[in-house]
Amino acid sequence: MRRHFRGILGLFIAIQGTVLVAQPAVSSWQGQIQVEDRSRMAGLWRAWTGAIADITTGGAQARLQALGALGVPPVEPLPGRTVPSSEAQFPGVGDYECRIIHMGLREDGWPRDDANPLALEAWEPCRVAPGAVNGKGGGAMDFSMLAGTQRLNGRLWADGDLMVFLGALALASDYGVRRYGDDPDRDMLGVMRPLATGQWRLELPWPRWQSKLMLVEVRSL
């Protein structure tokens, strides 16, 4: 399991021959992720490879390449190589624009009507706001998509050179805001990575519907 997910399974401490499990603080993402979602988070790389295989089989490689860095799978640091981490990498409080990219086809769940292995939605307004436990040094931030046929709402936590996202998906016909943990079928989780100055990518593995991987491109206005 990658170092970014080191807190998922807890910290095991051996004391006098007894193994104790140190529970993460509730204010961290490790303390709030649902048990059934831990395997989804750990399966991020599998979602990427499966989605790209579907795109290749479906003949959509040219459209994937046209996305540039947005469509390139993440490369983890080599052993012993340090990747600098800075809060400046993360989006600050403010308004942005976002678009959803559906990658791969689901063998279960609800497939898309057109069975398109790579589908892009329109740009929509989105926002990053201070979280309830936000603070200097990498606290939580609230992320929300303000319009669109599918809208994400949730929380981002700094974790090394990534941000971890736990949230929920709402549809255009839904009223109000859905929150992580309200409905397992709407729960979304993943990681946000910086791609370039003013550009980030939210990677959401194994959404319940439509695709193997959902990406959200976030860019400054």
C-alpha positions as CSV (number, residue, x, y, z in Angstrom):
1,M,0.0,0.0,0.0
2,R,1.3,3.4,-0.9
3,R,2.7,5.6,1.8
4,H,-0.1,8.1,1.3
5,F,-2.6,5.5,2.6
6,R,-0.5,4.4,5.5
7,G,-3.1,5.5,8.0
8,I,-6.0,3.5,6.6
9,L,-5.4,0.3,8.5
10,G,-4.3,1.9,11.7
11,L,-1.0,2.0,13.6
12,F,0.0,-1.3,15.2
13,I,2.0,-1.0,18.4
14,A,3.5,-4.0,20.2
15,I,3.6,-3.6,24.0
16,Q,4.7,-6.5,26.2
17,G,3.8,-9.0,23.5
18,T,0.3,-7.5,23.0
19,V,-0.6,-5.8,19.7
20,L,-2.7,-2.7,20.2
21,V,-4.4,-0.7,17.5
22,A,-4.1,3.1,17.8
23,Q,-7.3,4.6,16.5
24,P,-6.9,7.8,14.3
25,A,-8.4,11.0,15.5
26,V,-11.9,11.7,14.3
27,S,-10.8,15.0,12.9
28,S,-8.6,13.3,10.3
29,W,-9.8,11.4,7.2
30,Q,-8.5,8.1,8.7
31,G,-11.0,8.5,11.5
32,Q,-13.9,9.2,9.2
33,I,-13.5,6.8,6.2
34,Q,-16.1,4.0,6.2
35,V,-14.7,0.5,6.6
36,E,-16.1,-0.6,3.3
37,D,-14.4,2.3,1.5
38,R,-10.9,1.4,2.6
39,S,-10.5,-1.1,-0.2
40,R,-11.8,1.4,-2.8
41,M,-9.1,3.9,-1.7
42,A,-6.5,1.2,-1.8
43,G,-7.7,0.2,-5.3
44,L,-6.9,3.6,-6.9
45,W,-4.1,2.3,-9.1
46,R,-6.3,-0.7,-10.2
47,A,-9.0,1.8,-11.2
48,W,-6.5,3.7,-13.3
49,T,-5.2,0.7,-15.1
50,G,-8.6,-0.8,-15.7
51,A,-10.0,2.5,-17.1
52,I,-7.1,3.0,-19.4
53,A,-7.5,-0.6,-20.7
54,D,-11.1,0.1,-21.5
55,I,-10.1,3.3,-23.3
56,T,-7.6,1.4,-25.3
57,T,-10.0,-1.3,-26.2
58,G,-12.7,1.3,-27.1
59,G,-10.4,3.1,-29.5
60,A,-10.4,6.4,-27.5
61,Q,-6.6,6.7,-27.0
62,A,-6.4,9.9,-29.1
63,R,-8.9,11.6,-26.9
64,L,-7.1,10.5,-23.8
65,Q,-3.8,11.8,-25.1
66,A,-5.5,15.1,-25.9
67,L,-6.1,15.6,-22.2
68,G,-2.4,15.9,-21.7
69,A,-1.2,15.6,-18.1
70,L,-4.8,15.3,-16.9
71,G,-5.0,11.8,-18.4
72,V,-1.6,10.5,-17.3
73,P,-1.7,8.0,-14.4
74,P,0.2,9.1,-11.2
75,V,3.8,8.0,-10.7
76,E,4.7,7.3,-7.1
77,P,8.2,8.3,-5.8
78,L,10.9,5.8,-6.2
79,P,12.3,4.3,-2.9
80,G,14.6,6.8,-1.2
81,R,13.5,9.7,-3.4
82,T,11.9,12.6,-1.5
83,V,9.1,14.6,-3.1
84,P,8.9,18.1,-1.7
85,S,5.6,18.9,0.0
86,S,4.2,22.4,0.4
87,E,0.8,23.8,1.2
88,A,1.2,26.1,-1.8
89,Q,0.5,23.0,-4.0
90,F,-3.0,22.8,-2.7
91,P,-5.9,25.0,-3.9
92,G,-6.6,27.8,-1.5
93,V,-10.0,29.2,-0.4
94,G,-11.8,30.6,-3.3
95,D,-13.9,30.0,-6.5
96,Y,-12.7,27.7,-9.3
97,E,-14.1,25.9,-12.3
98,C,-14.3,22.1,-12.5
99,R,-15.2,19.5,-15.0
100,I,-15.9,15.8,-14.6
101,I,-14.2,13.1,-16.7
102,H,-15.6,9.6,-16.6
103,M,-13.0,6.9,-17.5
104,G,-13.6,3.2,-18.1
105,L,-16.7,1.1,-18.1
106,R,-18.3,-0.6,-15.1
107,E,-19.2,-4.3,-15.3
108,D,-21.6,-3.7,-12.4
109,G,-23.6,-0.6,-11.3
110,W,-25.3,1.6,-13.8
111,P,-23.5,1.8,-17.2
112,R,-23.6,4.9,-19.3
113,D,-26.2,4.8,-22.1
114,D,-23.6,5.4,-24.8
115,A,-21.0,2.9,-23.4
116,N,-18.3,5.6,-23.9
117,P,-15.1,4.7,-22.1
118,L,-14.0,8.3,-21.9
119,A,-16.7,11.0,-21.4
120,L,-16.1,14.7,-20.5
121,E,-18.8,16.9,-18.9
122,A,-19.0,20.7,-19.1
123,W,-17.1,23.1,-17.0
124,E,-19.0,24.2,-13.9
125,P,-18.4,26.5,-11.0
126,C,-16.9,25.0,-7.8
127,R,-15.5,26.3,-4.5
128,V,-13.0,25.6,-1.8
129,A,-14.0,26.9,1.6
130,P,-12.4,26.7,5.1
131,G,-13.3,23.4,6.9
132,A,-14.4,23.1,10.4
133,V,-11.0,21.9,11.6
134,N,-9.0,24.0,9.1
135,G,-5.7,25.4,10.4
136,K,-2.1,26.2,9.5
137,G,-0.1,23.1,8.7
138,G,-2.7,21.3,6.6
139,G,-6.2,21.1,8.1
140,A,-9.4,20.3,6.3
141,M,-11.0,22.2,3.5
142,D,-14.5,21.9,2.1
143,F,-14.9,21.3,-1.6
144,S,-18.1,21.7,-3.5
145,M,-19.3,21.7,-7.1
146,L,-22.0,24.4,-7.4
147,A,-23.8,23.3,-10.6
148,G,-24.0,20.5,-13.1
149,T,-25.8,17.2,-13.7
150,Q,-23.5,15.6,-11.1
151,R,-22.2,17.6,-8.1
152,L,-19.6,16.6,-5.5
153,N,-19.6,17.9,-2.0
154,G,-17.0,16.9,0.6
155,R,-13.9,17.5,2.6
156,L,-10.2,17.6,1.7
157,W,-7.4,16.8,4.1
158,A,-3.7,17.5,3.4
159,D,-1.7,14.2,3.5
160,G,1.9,14.6,2.3
161,D,2.0,15.8,-1.3
162,L,-1.7,14.9,-1.7
163,M,-5.1,15.9,-0.4
164,V,-7.5,13.1,0.5
165,F,-11.2,13.6,-0.4
166,L,-14.2,12.1,1.3
167,G,-17.5,13.3,0.0
168,A,-20.8,12.5,-1.7
169,L,-22.3,12.8,-5.2
170,A,-25.6,14.6,-5.8
171,L,-27.6,14.5,-9.1
172,A,-29.4,17.4,-10.7
173,S,-32.7,16.2,-9.5
174,D,-31.6,16.0,-5.8
175,Y,-32.6,18.6,-3.3
176,G,-30.1,19.8,-0.7
177,V,-26.5,18.7,-0.1
178,R,-25.5,15.1,0.4
179,R,-22.7,14.3,2.8
180,Y,-20.2,11.5,3.1
181,G,-21.7,8.6,5.0
182,D,-25.4,9.4,4.3
183,D,-25.8,6.9,1.5
184,P,-23.1,4.3,0.5
185,D,-24.3,4.5,-3.1
186,R,-23.4,8.2,-3.3
187,D,-20.2,8.2,-1.2
188,M,-17.1,9.3,-3.2
189,L,-13.5,9.2,-2.1
190,G,-10.1,9.7,-3.6
191,V,-7.0,12.0,-3.8
192,M,-6.3,15.4,-5.2
193,R,-2.9,16.0,-6.9
194,P,-1.4,19.3,-8.2
195,L,-0.8,19.1,-12.0
196,A,0.5,22.6,-12.7
197,T,0.2,26.1,-11.4
198,G,-3.5,26.7,-10.9
199,Q,-4.5,23.2,-12.0
200,W,-5.4,20.1,-9.9
201,R,-6.8,16.6,-10.5
202,L,-9.2,14.9,-8.1
203,E,-9.0,11.1,-8.7
204,L,-12.1,9.1,-7.5
205,P,-11.8,5.3,-7.9
206,W,-14.7,3.0,-8.3
207,P,-17.7,5.3,-8.2
208,R,-20.9,3.2,-7.8
209,W,-22.1,4.2,-11.3
210,Q,-20.9,4.6,-14.8
211,S,-17.1,4.3,-14.7
212,K,-14.1,2.7,-13.1
213,L,-12.5,6.1,-12.4
214,M,-13.9,9.6,-12.1
215,L,-11.6,12.5,-12.5
216,V,-12.4,16.1,-11.6
217,E,-10.2,18.7,-13.2
218,V,-10.0,21.8,-11.0
219,R,-8.5,25.1,-12.3
220,S,-8.2,28.7,-11.2
221,L,-10.4,31.2,-12.8
